[in-house]
């Protein structure tokens, strides 16, 4: 009471809806949880989207040619011819064959260490890098290779990338659905809290009406009250979400330096949000605070319309 | 200013609380509304304040038919009426100053435009030292005076007071009546609902509206 009194005496317009109640504190807590869940979902969607953009960007400037060892053919000559054909294609900048050591490192997680590649018919991969603005025609390059080298396969990653991209888009869509459900649940919580606050303030509303307050004025008072609750809840929830993503980013930076971490990073990218991701979290928190104010105003207006 | 024609009111499916009530309140008039407890005095005042709708009959307030009023018209009519409730109805979480200034706050007026006026009125009703006190710490008489000050601050055309001297000693009751008489001299119409015959005798020239058995009898 003392805290409220001091505040209201200093304000030019007193707070007409009593802000000291257990229900208010519970609502701030609910809004904080909803904001945390909402921003967590939004942040996760942002991570997935960033990873998919990274895949697309890598795929957009690389292709791989697989040279299979074939009985009766000189593998080294085939590699040299493949590189020559690839480099003669317009737009191709580099054609780098993987060394035995690199192939051994790639196969190590599946076949173990101490691998002797000479004993196995392991294909050699040639990584083709090209200019993104003028990529080579994959079909023509594949035809040219096939004409001279029956043991060569060109993989332009498009099938693989399109599947991953569809998966990423699906995950982002699911995140939006979850966010919408969180917002719907929060809308219901605020609507019920507003009705509860109105029931608890029936006497105040009655007096306000009788001293000449319009419905719009009363709705504005409730909106002001719930907007502050929304801001308090959204900032708390958003703050915890930002701290969580920050901690996750820090933890992932330490973990990514391990061999397993490198594989995960290659596939999923870094667990770091970046400025855009944090901006999304702040935007979601602001939207939830605003939504809280707007919902309370609408509920109050609707309830007051029913009164005589 | 106020005109009731054959007004009847019943709560739910019960018997009529008010029956065929017809009267008018003219500008600059002074009247007491009296009758036994449960006669319907507060109900009649609530009809004037538009917080109840009649079951039948016609009520006109400031030349408006109340049956056809839009919400914003109800608000503008209420701003022309000052009201002192029997149970004061001060807001406990607001200071005495804020309670008295409430009708001005809700009209969106800037505090700097009325602060001096509110403080002057609080001094006039003897609450100059209780400006920052909160209703739970005020005595019954102080609450009564704060409620009266809240009704007067907008200089209403019509003042309605429900048992305004019910919680005060005879000396303060006389002072409060003088306050209403002073207000009446400035052109405000006054309706005071009371049981207090002594109070009514102190202003014998006032019209008396007497409620009994749901009907209204007028003694000019």
Interface residues (C-beta under 8 A of the other chain):
Chain A: X1 X4 X5 X8 X9 X12 X13 X14 X15 X16 X18 X20 X203 X204 X206 X207 X208 X209 X210 X211 X212 X213 X214 X215 X217 X305 X308
Chain B: X49 X50 X51 X52 X53 X71 X72 X75 X78 X79 X83 X89 X91 X93 X94 X95 X98 X102 X103 X105 X106 X107 X108 X110 X111 X132 X134 X150 X154
